[in-house]
Amino acid sequence: MASKPVIPQNDNVAHALAGAGGGILSMVLTYPLITLSTRAQVESKRAETAFLSAVRQIVAREGVAGLYAGLDSAVFGISVTNFVYYYWYEWTRGSFEARPGRASKKLTAVEAMVAGALAGSATVILTNPIWVVNTRMTTRSKDDDKTAEKPPSTLGTLMALLRDEGPQALFRGVVPALVLVINPILQYTLFEQLKNAYERRRKRNVTAAVAFFLGAIGKLFATSITYPYITVKSQMHVADDGERRDGMTAAIRRVVKEEGYAGLYKGIGPKVTQSVLTAAFLFAFKDVLYEQTVKLRGAVARKALKA
């Protein structure tokens, strides 16, 4: 039986496309949990509701579509976010692996963290405006749009934000977002080390099923540690010019003063569930999509040479 052809691991664009595709698929599958978590993060303590009650309230008030508020901007955001992240991560990874005199082609934990930091910082700067718009759409209920025939589109929300609050509003929450670069650093570093350990032990590459579980473990670890900053970032995204304009440290102190330390973990149940499932699906989808992308690009190149 013929052995499976080796798929090259140094195609930055193919990795970026696969990451974007995997992100879109996982986002669509888990988006209602994002809606529930984001609304919990920005509502006051006295407005908090249990998970199932929150679902019923949103469906009763806004219909099932309310669970998918802002999905179009989220899909666009995750595709751009993952494309940028994976492109720069693989570029940095390739630079490390190409250094002469390396004992192993596998990244060390420190190298994986450096690659994650560079890729994450570039991603935050480029995509923060997308997530500000998405958070505004996700946290807006139909009660906010009684005078409108239908809720504003992504473009309408963006134009209203620029008109009412100026371009600087698009970069609200960028400081906690940069701090949150540690989330994918922790996630991908743990994933890479677990993946390397698995491959050394089993003498074969990870399967999609194994990648699913390793991705889940990495994301659970990272999100549990960084969740307070996720809460503060969401609150800063929805803050108007006249409210909650405090910085990151002041915002954390305000939440603790008003709601106790538990206020920093509002919505953590659906968020951790969503994050773990999203990461698990992403890692499971990404390798499959990467292989298909490389094969498709090879087929297109061969056709072009024959033409």
C-alpha positions as CSV (number, residue, x, y, z in Angstrom):
1,M,0.0,0.0,0.0
2,A,1.4,3.4,-1.0
3,S,2.4,5.6,1.9
4,K,0.6,8.9,2.4
5,P,2.5,11.8,0.7
6,V,4.2,14.2,3.0
7,I,2.5,17.6,3.2
8,P,5.0,20.5,3.4
9,Q,4.7,22.5,6.6
10,N,6.3,25.8,5.4
11,D,3.5,27.3,3.3
12,N,2.5,30.5,5.2
13,V,-0.4,31.3,2.9
14,A,-1.8,27.8,3.1
15,H,-1.6,27.8,6.9
16,A,-3.3,31.3,7.0
17,L,-6.1,30.2,4.7
18,A,-6.6,27.0,6.6
19,G,-6.7,28.9,9.9
20,A,-9.2,31.4,8.5
21,G,-11.4,28.5,7.2
22,G,-11.2,26.6,10.4
23,G,-12.0,29.7,12.4
24,I,-15.1,30.5,10.3
25,L,-16.5,26.9,10.7
26,S,-15.8,26.8,14.5
27,M,-17.3,30.3,15.0
28,V,-20.5,29.5,13.2
29,L,-20.9,26.3,15.3
30,T,-20.4,28.0,18.7
31,Y,-21.7,31.6,18.1
32,P,-24.7,31.5,20.4
33,L,-22.3,30.9,23.3
34,I,-20.4,34.0,22.3
35,T,-23.5,36.1,22.4
36,L,-24.5,34.8,25.9
37,S,-21.0,35.3,27.3
38,T,-20.5,38.8,25.8
39,R,-23.9,40.1,27.1
40,A,-23.1,38.6,30.5
41,Q,-19.7,40.5,30.6
42,V,-21.2,43.9,29.9
43,E,-24.5,43.7,31.9
44,S,-24.7,44.9,35.5
45,K,-24.6,42.5,38.4
46,R,-28.3,42.9,39.2
47,A,-29.2,42.1,35.6
48,E,-27.3,38.8,35.6
49,T,-29.3,35.7,34.6
50,A,-28.6,32.0,34.6
51,F,-27.6,30.3,31.4
52,L,-30.9,28.8,30.4
53,S,-32.8,31.8,31.5
54,A,-30.6,34.1,29.4
55,V,-31.2,31.9,26.3
56,R,-35.0,32.0,26.9
57,Q,-35.0,35.8,27.4
58,I,-33.0,36.4,24.2
59,V,-35.2,34.1,22.2
60,A,-38.4,35.6,23.6
61,R,-37.4,39.2,23.1
62,E,-35.5,38.9,19.8
63,G,-36.2,35.5,18.4
64,V,-33.6,32.8,17.6
65,A,-31.8,35.4,15.4
66,G,-30.9,37.2,18.6
67,L,-28.5,34.4,19.5
68,Y,-26.7,35.2,16.2
69,A,-26.6,39.0,16.5
70,G,-23.4,40.3,14.9
71,L,-22.5,36.9,13.3
72,D,-21.6,38.5,9.9
73,S,-19.0,40.8,11.6
74,A,-17.7,38.0,13.7
75,V,-17.2,35.7,10.7
76,F,-15.4,38.5,8.9
77,G,-13.4,39.2,12.1
78,I,-12.3,35.7,12.8
79,S,-11.3,35.1,9.1
80,V,-9.1,38.2,9.2
81,T,-7.8,37.5,12.7
82,N,-6.9,33.9,12.0
83,F,-5.4,34.6,8.6
84,V,-3.1,37.3,10.0
85,Y,-2.3,35.3,13.1
86,Y,-1.4,32.1,11.3
87,Y,0.5,33.9,8.6
88,W,2.8,35.7,11.0
89,Y,3.0,32.7,13.4
90,E,4.2,30.4,10.6
91,W,6.5,33.0,9.2
92,T,8.2,33.4,12.6
93,R,8.2,29.7,13.1
94,G,9.9,29.2,9.7
95,S,12.5,31.7,10.6
96,F,13.4,29.8,13.8
97,E,13.4,26.5,12.1
98,A,15.7,27.8,9.3
99,R,18.4,28.8,11.7
100,P,21.6,26.8,11.1
101,G,22.8,24.3,13.7
102,R,19.4,23.5,15.2
103,A,19.3,20.1,17.0
104,S,15.5,19.8,16.3
105,K,13.0,21.1,13.8
106,K,10.4,21.4,16.6
107,L,9.9,24.8,18.3
108,T,11.0,25.0,21.9
109,A,8.5,26.5,24.4
110,V,10.3,29.9,24.4
111,E,10.3,30.0,20.5
112,A,6.6,29.1,20.4
113,M,5.9,31.9,22.9
114,V,7.9,34.5,20.9
115,A,6.2,33.4,17.7
116,G,2.8,33.7,19.4
117,A,3.6,37.1,20.8
118,L,4.6,38.6,17.5
119,A,1.7,37.1,15.6
120,G,-0.8,38.0,18.4
121,S,0.3,41.7,18.6
122,A,0.1,42.2,14.8
123,T,-3.4,40.6,14.9
124,V,-4.7,42.8,17.7
125,I,-3.6,46.0,16.0
126,L,-5.1,45.1,12.7
127,T,-8.4,43.6,13.9
128,N,-9.4,45.5,17.0
129,P,-11.9,47.7,15.1
130,I,-13.7,44.7,13.8
131,W,-14.2,43.3,17.3
132,V,-15.4,46.7,18.6
133,V,-18.1,46.7,16.0
134,N,-19.0,43.1,16.6
135,T,-19.3,43.6,20.4
136,R,-21.6,46.6,19.8
137,M,-23.8,44.5,17.6
138,T,-23.8,41.5,19.9
139,T,-24.8,43.5,23.0
140,R,-27.6,45.5,21.3
141,S,-31.1,44.2,21.8
142,K,-34.1,45.0,19.8
143,D,-35.2,47.5,22.5
144,D,-32.3,49.6,21.4
145,D,-33.7,49.8,17.8
146,K,-37.4,50.6,18.4
147,T,-37.3,53.5,16.0
148,A,-35.6,51.5,13.2
149,E,-37.4,49.2,10.8
150,K,-34.5,46.7,11.2
151,P,-31.3,46.5,13.3
152,P,-28.4,48.3,11.7
153,S,-26.0,46.3,9.5
154,T,-22.3,45.9,10.3
155,L,-21.5,48.8,8.0
156,G,-24.3,50.9,9.6
157,T,-22.9,50.2,13.1
158,L,-19.4,51.1,11.9
159,M,-20.6,54.4,10.3
160,A,-22.7,55.3,13.4
161,L,-19.7,54.6,15.7
162,L,-17.4,56.8,13.6
163,R,-20.0,59.6,13.4
164,D,-20.9,59.6,17.1
165,E,-17.6,58.8,18.8
166,G,-14.9,59.3,16.2
167,P,-12.2,56.9,14.9
168,Q,-10.6,56.5,18.3
169,A,-13.6,54.5,19.4
170,L,-12.4,51.7,17.1
171,F,-9.4,51.1,19.3
172,R,-11.2,51.0,22.6
173,G,-10.0,48.0,24.6
174,V,-6.8,47.6,22.6
175,V,-4.6,47.6,25.8
176,P,-6.4,44.7,27.4
177,A,-6.5,43.1,24.0
178,L,-2.7,43.3,23.8
179,V,-2.5,41.9,27.3
180,L,-4.7,39.1,26.0
181,V,-2.1,38.2,23.4
182,I,-0.9,35.9,26.3
183,N,-4.1,33.8,25.7
184,P,-3.0,32.4,22.3
185,I,0.6,32.3,23.5
186,L,-0.4,30.0,26.4
187,Q,-2.9,28.1,24.1
188,Y,-0.5,27.4,21.2
189,T,2.5,26.9,23.3
190,L,0.8,24.2,25.4
191,F,-0.8,22.7,22.2
192,E,2.6,22.6,20.4
193,Q,4.3,21.0,23.4
194,L,1.5,18.4,23.9
195,K,1.5,17.7,20.1
196,N,5.3,17.2,20.1
197,A,5.1,14.9,23.1
198,Y,2.4,12.9,21.5
199,E,4.3,12.6,18.2
200,R,7.5,11.6,20.0
201,R,5.7,8.9,22.0
202,R,3.5,7.5,19.2
203,K,6.0,8.0,16.3
204,R,3.3,9.5,14.1
205,N,1.5,12.7,13.4
206,V,-1.5,13.8,15.4
207,T,-4.9,12.9,13.9
208,A,-7.8,15.4,13.7
209,A,-9.4,13.8,16.8
210,V,-6.2,14.1,18.9
211,A,-5.8,17.7,17.7
212,F,-9.4,18.4,18.8
213,F,-8.6,17.3,22.4
214,L,-5.2,18.9,22.6
215,G,-6.7,22.2,21.3
216,A,-9.4,22.0,23.9
217,I,-6.9,21.5,26.7
218,G,-4.8,24.4,25.5
219,K,-7.8,26.8,25.3
220,L,-9.3,25.8,28.6
221,F,-6.0,26.6,30.3
222,A,-5.5,29.9,28.5
223,T,-9.0,31.2,28.9
224,S,-9.3,30.3,32.6
225,I,-6.2,32.4,33.4
226,T,-7.0,35.5,31.2
227,Y,-10.8,35.8,31.6
228,P,-10.8,39.0,33.7
229,Y,-9.1,40.8,30.9
230,I,-11.7,39.5,28.4
231,T,-14.4,40.9,30.6
232,V,-12.8,44.3,30.8
233,K,-12.1,44.4,27.1
234,S,-15.8,43.7,26.3
235,Q,-16.9,46.5,28.7
236,M,-14.5,49.0,27.1
237,H,-15.8,48.1,23.6
238,V,-19.3,49.1,24.5
239,A,-18.5,52.2,26.6
240,D,-19.8,55.5,25.2
241,D,-17.9,58.7,25.3
242,G,-19.4,59.7,28.6
243,E,-19.1,56.5,30.5
244,R,-16.6,53.9,31.6
245,R,-13.6,55.7,30.0
246,D,-11.2,54.4,32.7
247,G,-8.1,52.5,31.8
248,M,-7.5,48.8,32.1
249,T,-6.3,48.8,35.7
250,A,-9.0,51.3,36.8
251,A,-11.7,49.2,35.0
252,I,-10.6,46.1,36.9
253,R,-10.7,48.0,40.2
254,R,-14.2,49.4,39.4
255,V,-15.6,46.0,38.6
256,V,-14.2,44.6,41.9
257,K,-15.5,47.5,43.9
258,E,-19.0,47.4,42.4
259,E,-19.5,43.6,42.0
260,G,-16.7,41.9,43.8
261,Y,-14.1,39.6,42.2
262,A,-16.9,37.4,40.9
263,G,-17.8,40.4,38.5
264,L,-14.5,39.7,36.6
265,Y,-15.8,36.2,35.8
266,K,-19.3,37.1,34.5
267,G,-20.3,34.8,31.7
268,I,-17.3,32.5,32.2
269,G,-19.4,29.3,31.8
270,P,-20.5,29.9,28.2
271,K,-17.3,31.6,27.4
272,V,-15.0,28.7,28.5
273,T,-17.4,26.3,26.8
274,Q,-17.4,28.3,23.6
275,S,-13.6,28.9,23.6
276,V,-12.8,25.3,24.3
277,L,-15.1,24.0,21.5
278,T,-14.0,26.7,19.1
279,A,-10.3,25.9,19.6
280,A,-11.0,22.2,19.5
281,F,-12.9,22.5,16.2
282,L,-10.3,24.9,14.8
283,F,-7.4,22.6,15.4
284,A,-9.4,19.6,14.1
285,F,-10.4,21.5,10.9
286,K,-7.2,23.3,10.3
287,D,-4.9,20.4,9.5
288,V,-7.5,18.9,7.1
289,L,-8.0,22.3,5.4
290,Y,-4.3,22.9,5.2
291,E,-3.7,19.6,3.4
292,Q,-6.6,20.3,1.0
293,T,-5.3,23.9,0.4
294,V,-1.8,22.7,-0.5
295,K,-3.3,20.0,-2.8
296,L,-5.6,22.5,-4.5
297,R,-2.8,25.1,-5.0
298,G,-0.6,22.3,-6.4
299,A,-3.3,21.2,-8.8
300,V,-3.9,24.8,-10.0
301,A,-0.1,25.3,-10.5
302,R,0.1,22.1,-12.5
303,K,-2.8,23.2,-14.7
304,A,-1.2,26.5,-15.3
305,L,2.1,24.9,-16.4
306,K,0.2,22.7,-18.9
307,A,-1.7,25.6,-20.3
